[in-house]
């Protein structure tokens, strides 16, 4: 028997019933940031909220358990309750994982909450906005993915109105669903790849944003499927087109007043950023290679992190560990209005719980140690030669997932943030992913070598 519901949970259950909800989803994420869940009839809502739903971690990617271990339990967050726009009979709840009545050490959401608690102890709230880029495609007659619109063929399709209008029906369904959830979309557009789109919506505290991005990817896939298409959050699905980023737009606010602590209109560096903001930047740059393993977490991520490669010219993805003003060629950019820092290296495959935890922890270290990142780069960083970059002391981000995991493993900071269990699990899992890729014989290799040697 479950304990009686608190007045707050009883009110939530009644509200869901009044809106026609029949089932609740106790959801959590695996190492990829993908939703896993059990579906619970609303009549068992009370038990679910007390952790009744158990999961065998050994059956999932990167949930480090043996088949003989006790199951992990979901502890749903009532504040995350989200009615599915495409199926209003179901409500989704982001959940923490517990083991034997205590938080599970390798729970992605709990790792972020631990770092957010450190920020709160310093008097900060971490606000985060994510620019969501993704492709919506269909299968062509040859089975290969192509844009939904047969007119979406421009060499430079960025902001193409014709391409946007051709996809109006499903794009606006996504936007209306986001706004129906209170996310406040303020713009959306056709991005720089054929079949690629972006939605921009209001920032919020980092935990809520991580929950929203997790749900967003689920929602977009379901809405696209309803229309006979498919959505992909693969960072670089086409070699000759721009990849899909998930730029982290970050700021710290006073936890009591909500005042933006990164804003400074009198900034002597003329970027509109406070000393606190520059210290935050310095901390991130100090751990950038290790951070990269979490914000660009797949083999494919590093096909995006190249200076050139798309038909429209530069890839818009940074490859150098540096920062600048409103200059998109740096890893970290301070947008024109100031008051926030944008990390451009992150891609849309990121597990935001882990990525946000790592990048916030690095920024907080920069603040604690009073670090300074030097002067901002206002020039086009893509145009420097390797020799010139070496002279300036500017290093590159990892070029492969293998390099990124090696950097993550070599930086003691990674273990401090992730904890022993997730640190070891992430290295083991991603090393296997990299080695599997290295052992794969690709079409490129067959075309180049099969009849040559």
N, C-alpha and C positions, 0 to 999 in steps of 0.2 A: 504494500500500500504506500502511495506517495503522501507526503505531507500536504496539508491544505495550502493552496496558492496564497501568496501574499496579495494584498490589495492591488499592488501595481501589476502583478502578473495576471490576476483575475481580470483587471481592466483591459489588459492587452488581449487576453484570450477572447473576451466579450467583443472587443472591437474587431478582431479578426473574424469572429463568427458573424457579426453584423454585416461584414463586407463580403460574405459568401465563401470565406476560406474553409476548406475541409481538411487540409493536410499541412503539416509543418515539416520542413526539411532541416535536419540538424547537420550542418555542412561544415567541413574543414578543408584544408588544402594539403596536397602532397608536396614533395620537394619542388615540383614544377610550378606550384601555385594553382593547380587545377582542382576544381571542386570535387569532393567526395561527400556522400551524404547517405543517410537513411531517411525514409519517408514515414512520418508518424501521423496517424489520425488525430485530429484536434481534441478528440475525447481523451487522449493520453498526453496532452500538452504538459501537464504538471510533472509527470514522470520524466519526460524528455528534458525539461528545464532543470531537473535535478541530476541529469547525467545518466539516464537509463540506456542510452544507445551506445553499444560497444562495437569496436572495430578491431580486426586483426591486422596490426601494423605490418606484419610480414607479407601480407598480400598486396602491399602498395609500394610505389617507388619512393625510396628515401624516408620511410617511416621506420626507423631502426629497431626492429624487434625480431626475435626468433618465433617460429610457429608455436613454440611451447610457452611463450610469455603470456602473462595476463593481458587481456585486451585493453586498449585505450578507450576512454569515454569522451564523448563530446559534451562540453558545457556551453550551451548556446548563450549568446549575448542578446538580451531582450531589446537593447537599443538598436540592434542591427536588423530587426524584423523588416523584411522586404517582400511585398506581394508580387508574384511574377506577373509582369504586364501581359505576357503572352498566354498565361494560364492562371487567372485570378483565383482559382480554387486552391492554390498552393502558396505558402509563405516560406521564404528562405531565411535562415538564421546563420550568421557567421559564428563559429564556435572555437573555443580553446580546447585543446586535448588535455585530459588528465589521466594519470596512471596511479592506481591504488589511492585515490582520493586526493592526490597532489598534482600540481601542474607538471605536465610531461616535458622533460628537458628539451626535446627536439621538436616541440610544437612551434611552427613558424610564427603564428600569431602571438604566442606568448613571448617569443624572443623580441619581437618589436615592442611589445608592452613593457618589457624589462628596460629597454633603452629609453622609451618614452618616460618611464618613471624616473630615470636618471636625469633627463632633461627637466622634469617637473621639480626635482629636488634642487635644481639650479635656478628655478624660477621661470622656466621656459615652457611654452607650448610650441610644438613643431607643426607648422602648417605646410601642407603639400598640395600641389596641383599637378595633374598628369595630362599631357597632351596625347590623346589616344589615336594612333595611326594604325590602319589595318587595311587588308584587301578583301573585297567581296568579289567572288569569281564564279564562273560556271564551267562545266566541262564542254570542250569543243568536240567536234565530230571525231577527232582523232584521240579523244580522251584526255587531251592536255588542257590545263587551266587557261581560260581566257577571260577578259573583262565581260561583264554582263551586257554592256552596250556595244554594238558593232561599230559605233562611231567613236569609241574611246580608243583612238589610234594615234593621237598626236605624239610627236617626239618630245615635246615639252608640254605635258598635260596639266601642270600645276595650276590650280585655281580655274580650270576649264569649266565654264558655266554650262556648256552643252553637255559635257559629261555628267555634271551634277544633276541637271534637269532630267537626263535620261534615266537616272537612278532615283528620282524624286520619291517614288512610292515607298521603297523600303528604307531609304535614308531618313526620311521624315518620320517613319514609324519608330525608328531607333531614337531619334531626337525627342519625339513626343513621349516615348516611354521614359527616357531619362528625366525630362521635365516633370512628368507625372510622379516621379519618385522624389522630386524636389532638388534635383542636381543642378539646375540653373545653367543650361547650355547657353553660351553667349555667341557661339559661331560654329559653323561646320562647313567643310569644303571638300572639293576634289583635290587630292594631294598630287605629289610629283611623279607617281607611278600610274600606269594605266590600270584602272580598277582599284585604285587606292584612295582612301578617304580619311578624314580626320574630324573628330569632334572635340571641342574645347568647352569645359564647364568649370564651375566655381571650385576654388580650392576649399579645403576644410582641414581638420586635424588629421594627422597621418594615419591613425588607426582606421578612422572612418573612410579615408581615401583608399587605403589598402583593401578594405571590405568592398568598396564600390568598384574598384578596378577588377577585382576577382569576379564580382557579379556581372560587370559590364561584358567581360569576355564570354561568359556563359550566355548572356542575353543576346548579344549580337549574333552569335552562332545560331541560336534558336530562331531568331527573326529571319535571318538569311535563309535558313533551311525551310522555313515556312513558305518562302517565295520561290523555292526550287534552286537556290544558289548555295554557296558555302562561303563562310568567313574564315580567313586564316590570320593568325597572329604570329606566323613565322616571320622572323626579322628580315629575311632577304629571299623571297621566293623566286625572284628573277634576277639573273646576273647582270642584265643591262638596264635595270631600273632601280630607282631609289628604294632603300629598305624602310622598314617601319620602326620609328623611334617611339619612346615613351618618356619624353623629356620630364625630368623631375624639376618642378618649380618650387623652391624651398624658401622658407623664412621662419624665424623664431619670433614669437610674440610673448609679451609679458603675461604670465599665467593668470594674473589677477585682473589686469585691465584690458588685455587683448591688444595693447599697443604693439605695432610692428617695430621690433628692435633692430631690424636691418636697414631701415630707412634713415637717410641723412642727406637732406638737400644741400648741406654745406660741405659735403665730401670733398677734400682737397684733390682727390684723384678723379673727381668729376664723373663718377659712376652712380652717384646717389646711394652709396652704401655706407653703413656705419663701420666703425672699428670692429665691432662684434661680428659683423658680416664678413669682413676680411679675415678675421681669425678663423671663422667657420670654413671659409674657402681654403685657407692654408692647411687645416686639418685634413680636408678631403684630398687635396693634392698630395699630401704626405703619404696617404694610403691608397692612392688611385689604382695601382695595379691589382691589389687585393680586392678592392671594391668592384673592379671590372668583372670579376668572376661571378658576382651576384647580380649586377645590373645588365650584363650581357652574358647570359648563362648557358648558351648553347653553342654547338659547333658552328651553326649557321650564323650566329651573331657576328662573327668576325669576318664574314663576307660583306657585312654592312659597314664595319669600321675600317674603311679604306678611303683615301682622299678623292679618288676618281673612280668612275665605273658606270654611272648612269648616262643615258643618252642626253640628258639635259645638262651635263657637265659635271660639276662637283657632286659628291654624294650627300653633302650637308651633315655628314657624320664626322665627329672629331677623331683624330688619331694621336694628338699630342697632349701631354699632361701640363696644361697651362690654363690661365683664365684671362678673360678680357671684358671689355665693355659690351656694347650691343653688337657683338662680333661673333658670328656663328661658326667660326673655324676653331674655337677653343673648346676644350672639354667642358669648362664652366663659363657661363656667359651671364653678365649682369644686364638684363633687358633695359631698354631706354628709360623707362620710368624709375628704375632703381627699386630698392626695397625688397628685392628677392634675388635668388641665385638659381640659375637654370643649369642642370647637368644634362648635357646633350649626348653623352655616351650610352645612356640607358636605352634599351629597346623594348618592344612591346611584349616580348616573351618573359620579361622579368617577373620573378616572384616578389611582389612589392613588399610583402612582410619582411623578407630577408634583406632585400636591397635597401629599403628605407632604414632598417635597423643599422646596417653597416655604415651607410653614408651619414646618418645622424650621429652615430657614435664617434665617427672620425671628426665631424664638425665640432662636436662638444669637446673632444680632446684638444683641438686647435684653440678653442676658447680658454680651456683650463690652462694651457701652456703659453697663452698669449702670443701665438705664432703670427707671422706676417708673410703674405704670399708674394711680396714684391710688387712691382708696377704692372698694371694691366697691359695686355697685348691688344693693340687696336688694328694691327696689320693682318693681312691674309696669311694665316699660318701655313696654308697649303703650298705657298710659293717659295718657301725656304728650302734650300738644299739640305741634305743630311749633315754636311759639314757645317753649314751655318747654324743648324739646330744644336749641334754639339758645342759650338762656340758659345751659344747662349745658355747652355746647360739645360736644354729642354729635352725630355725623354718622351718616348712613345708609349702609348698604351699597349698591352699585350696584343700580339698579332693573331693568336690562336687561343682556343679554349685551353689547350695544353699549357701554354704560357701563363694564362690567367690563373689556372688552378695551382700551378707551381708558385706563383706570386702569392696567392691566398694562403697556401700551406706554409710559405716561408715567413710570412708576417705574423709575429706573435699576437698582434692586435686582433686577428681573425678569430683565434680561439677565445680571447677575452670577450668578444661580442657574441659569438655564436654559442659558446659553451662547449665543453668537451665532446658531448654526444653529437651535436649537429656539425661541429667542426670536422670530426672524423668521418661522419656520414657523408657530408658534402664532398669532401676530397675523394673518398672511395667511390662514390656514385659517379661523380663527374670525370674522374680518371678512367673509369670503365667506359663511359660514353666517348671520351676522346680516343681511347685505344681501339674501341670498336670502329670508330670512323677511320682511324689510321690503317686498320686492317682491311677495310672495304676497298674493293677494286672498282673505280668509278668509270663512267662512260668516257670521260676525258682521257683517262689513262689508256683505255682500249683503243680509242681513236688515234692517240698519239704514238703508241708503242707497239700495238699488236702486229701490224704489218711492216713496221719500221725495222725492228731488230730480227 
